[in-house]
């Protein structure tokens, strides 16, 4: 009973904790210069400001760079212009998120692939949970994002500070439905280790059994 209570507490923590914080309406209203242009997707202004010496790696009050702001607004062309001007594509904002993880959480595979193309490492340790973009996408059931991260070489078996892998999160924080099942299929097909257990020694298979996720149970019981 104690073990189950601890697992339930971890699940509640992970599910309810605030994740990324996009610029608020108040913050956006206060933006000027490169931050404003990045948020608005004003490519001409972005290029002009950069040519005039604007800092591509400046930070707002929450540690976001213009690249993070462009990512939250899904402004692909602006992101490319910033990268070409020397923006650090592996910068982490104040909550330790990078552009790739922002795009992964937003289920924006095109922006995410662009960020990787521009030099953003798909395997960075990000978030307050010391996770990765792959773990975040697995949690949310973003199948195409997961597939692209796998193709880009993201680490399959990274363990975050909750002691969860992408496979565990697909089960524990998933709903057992088609999206999370698709994520699990992609991870297992790529060779993710289904035997890695959580801090309490509970395997993904045991979690799936406890939740009655019969299709996940079937997948996890199959041999590679």
C-alpha angles and dihedrals in degrees: 000000000000091000092050091049091052092050091048090052092052091049092050091048094050094043097046103036115107110256124192119352114218116204109286123231089257092051092047091050089053095049119109136169117006095357092054093046092047092051093046094045091237097161096177092054092045091055093045093049092048091049088052091055105267112164110253089198099049117136131225124214091282096047096259119147122211086261091059090048091050090049094051088051092044093235102159099176092050090051090054092049091050092049091049088053092055104270112165103248092192095054116130120216124222095288091046098256125141129202093264093055092044089054092043092054091046090052089238103144095170094056090043093052089048091052090052090048088052093054106274107145108234090208100057117136104244143167131038086284094061088239134136138244088258093057091048093050092046090052091053098042096241098160102180091046090051092049093051093047090052090050089050092055101256111170109265100202106038110147116215127209091272084060092245130135128204089264092053092047092050087059104032097042096028129088098229090247132128097283097051090040089054090051091050091048091052093049095047093045089054091053103260111170108255092186097067109111134204124255090279093053095254114144126215089253092055091048091051092049092051091052095046092240094155097177091050089048089054092050093047093049094053121099116241 
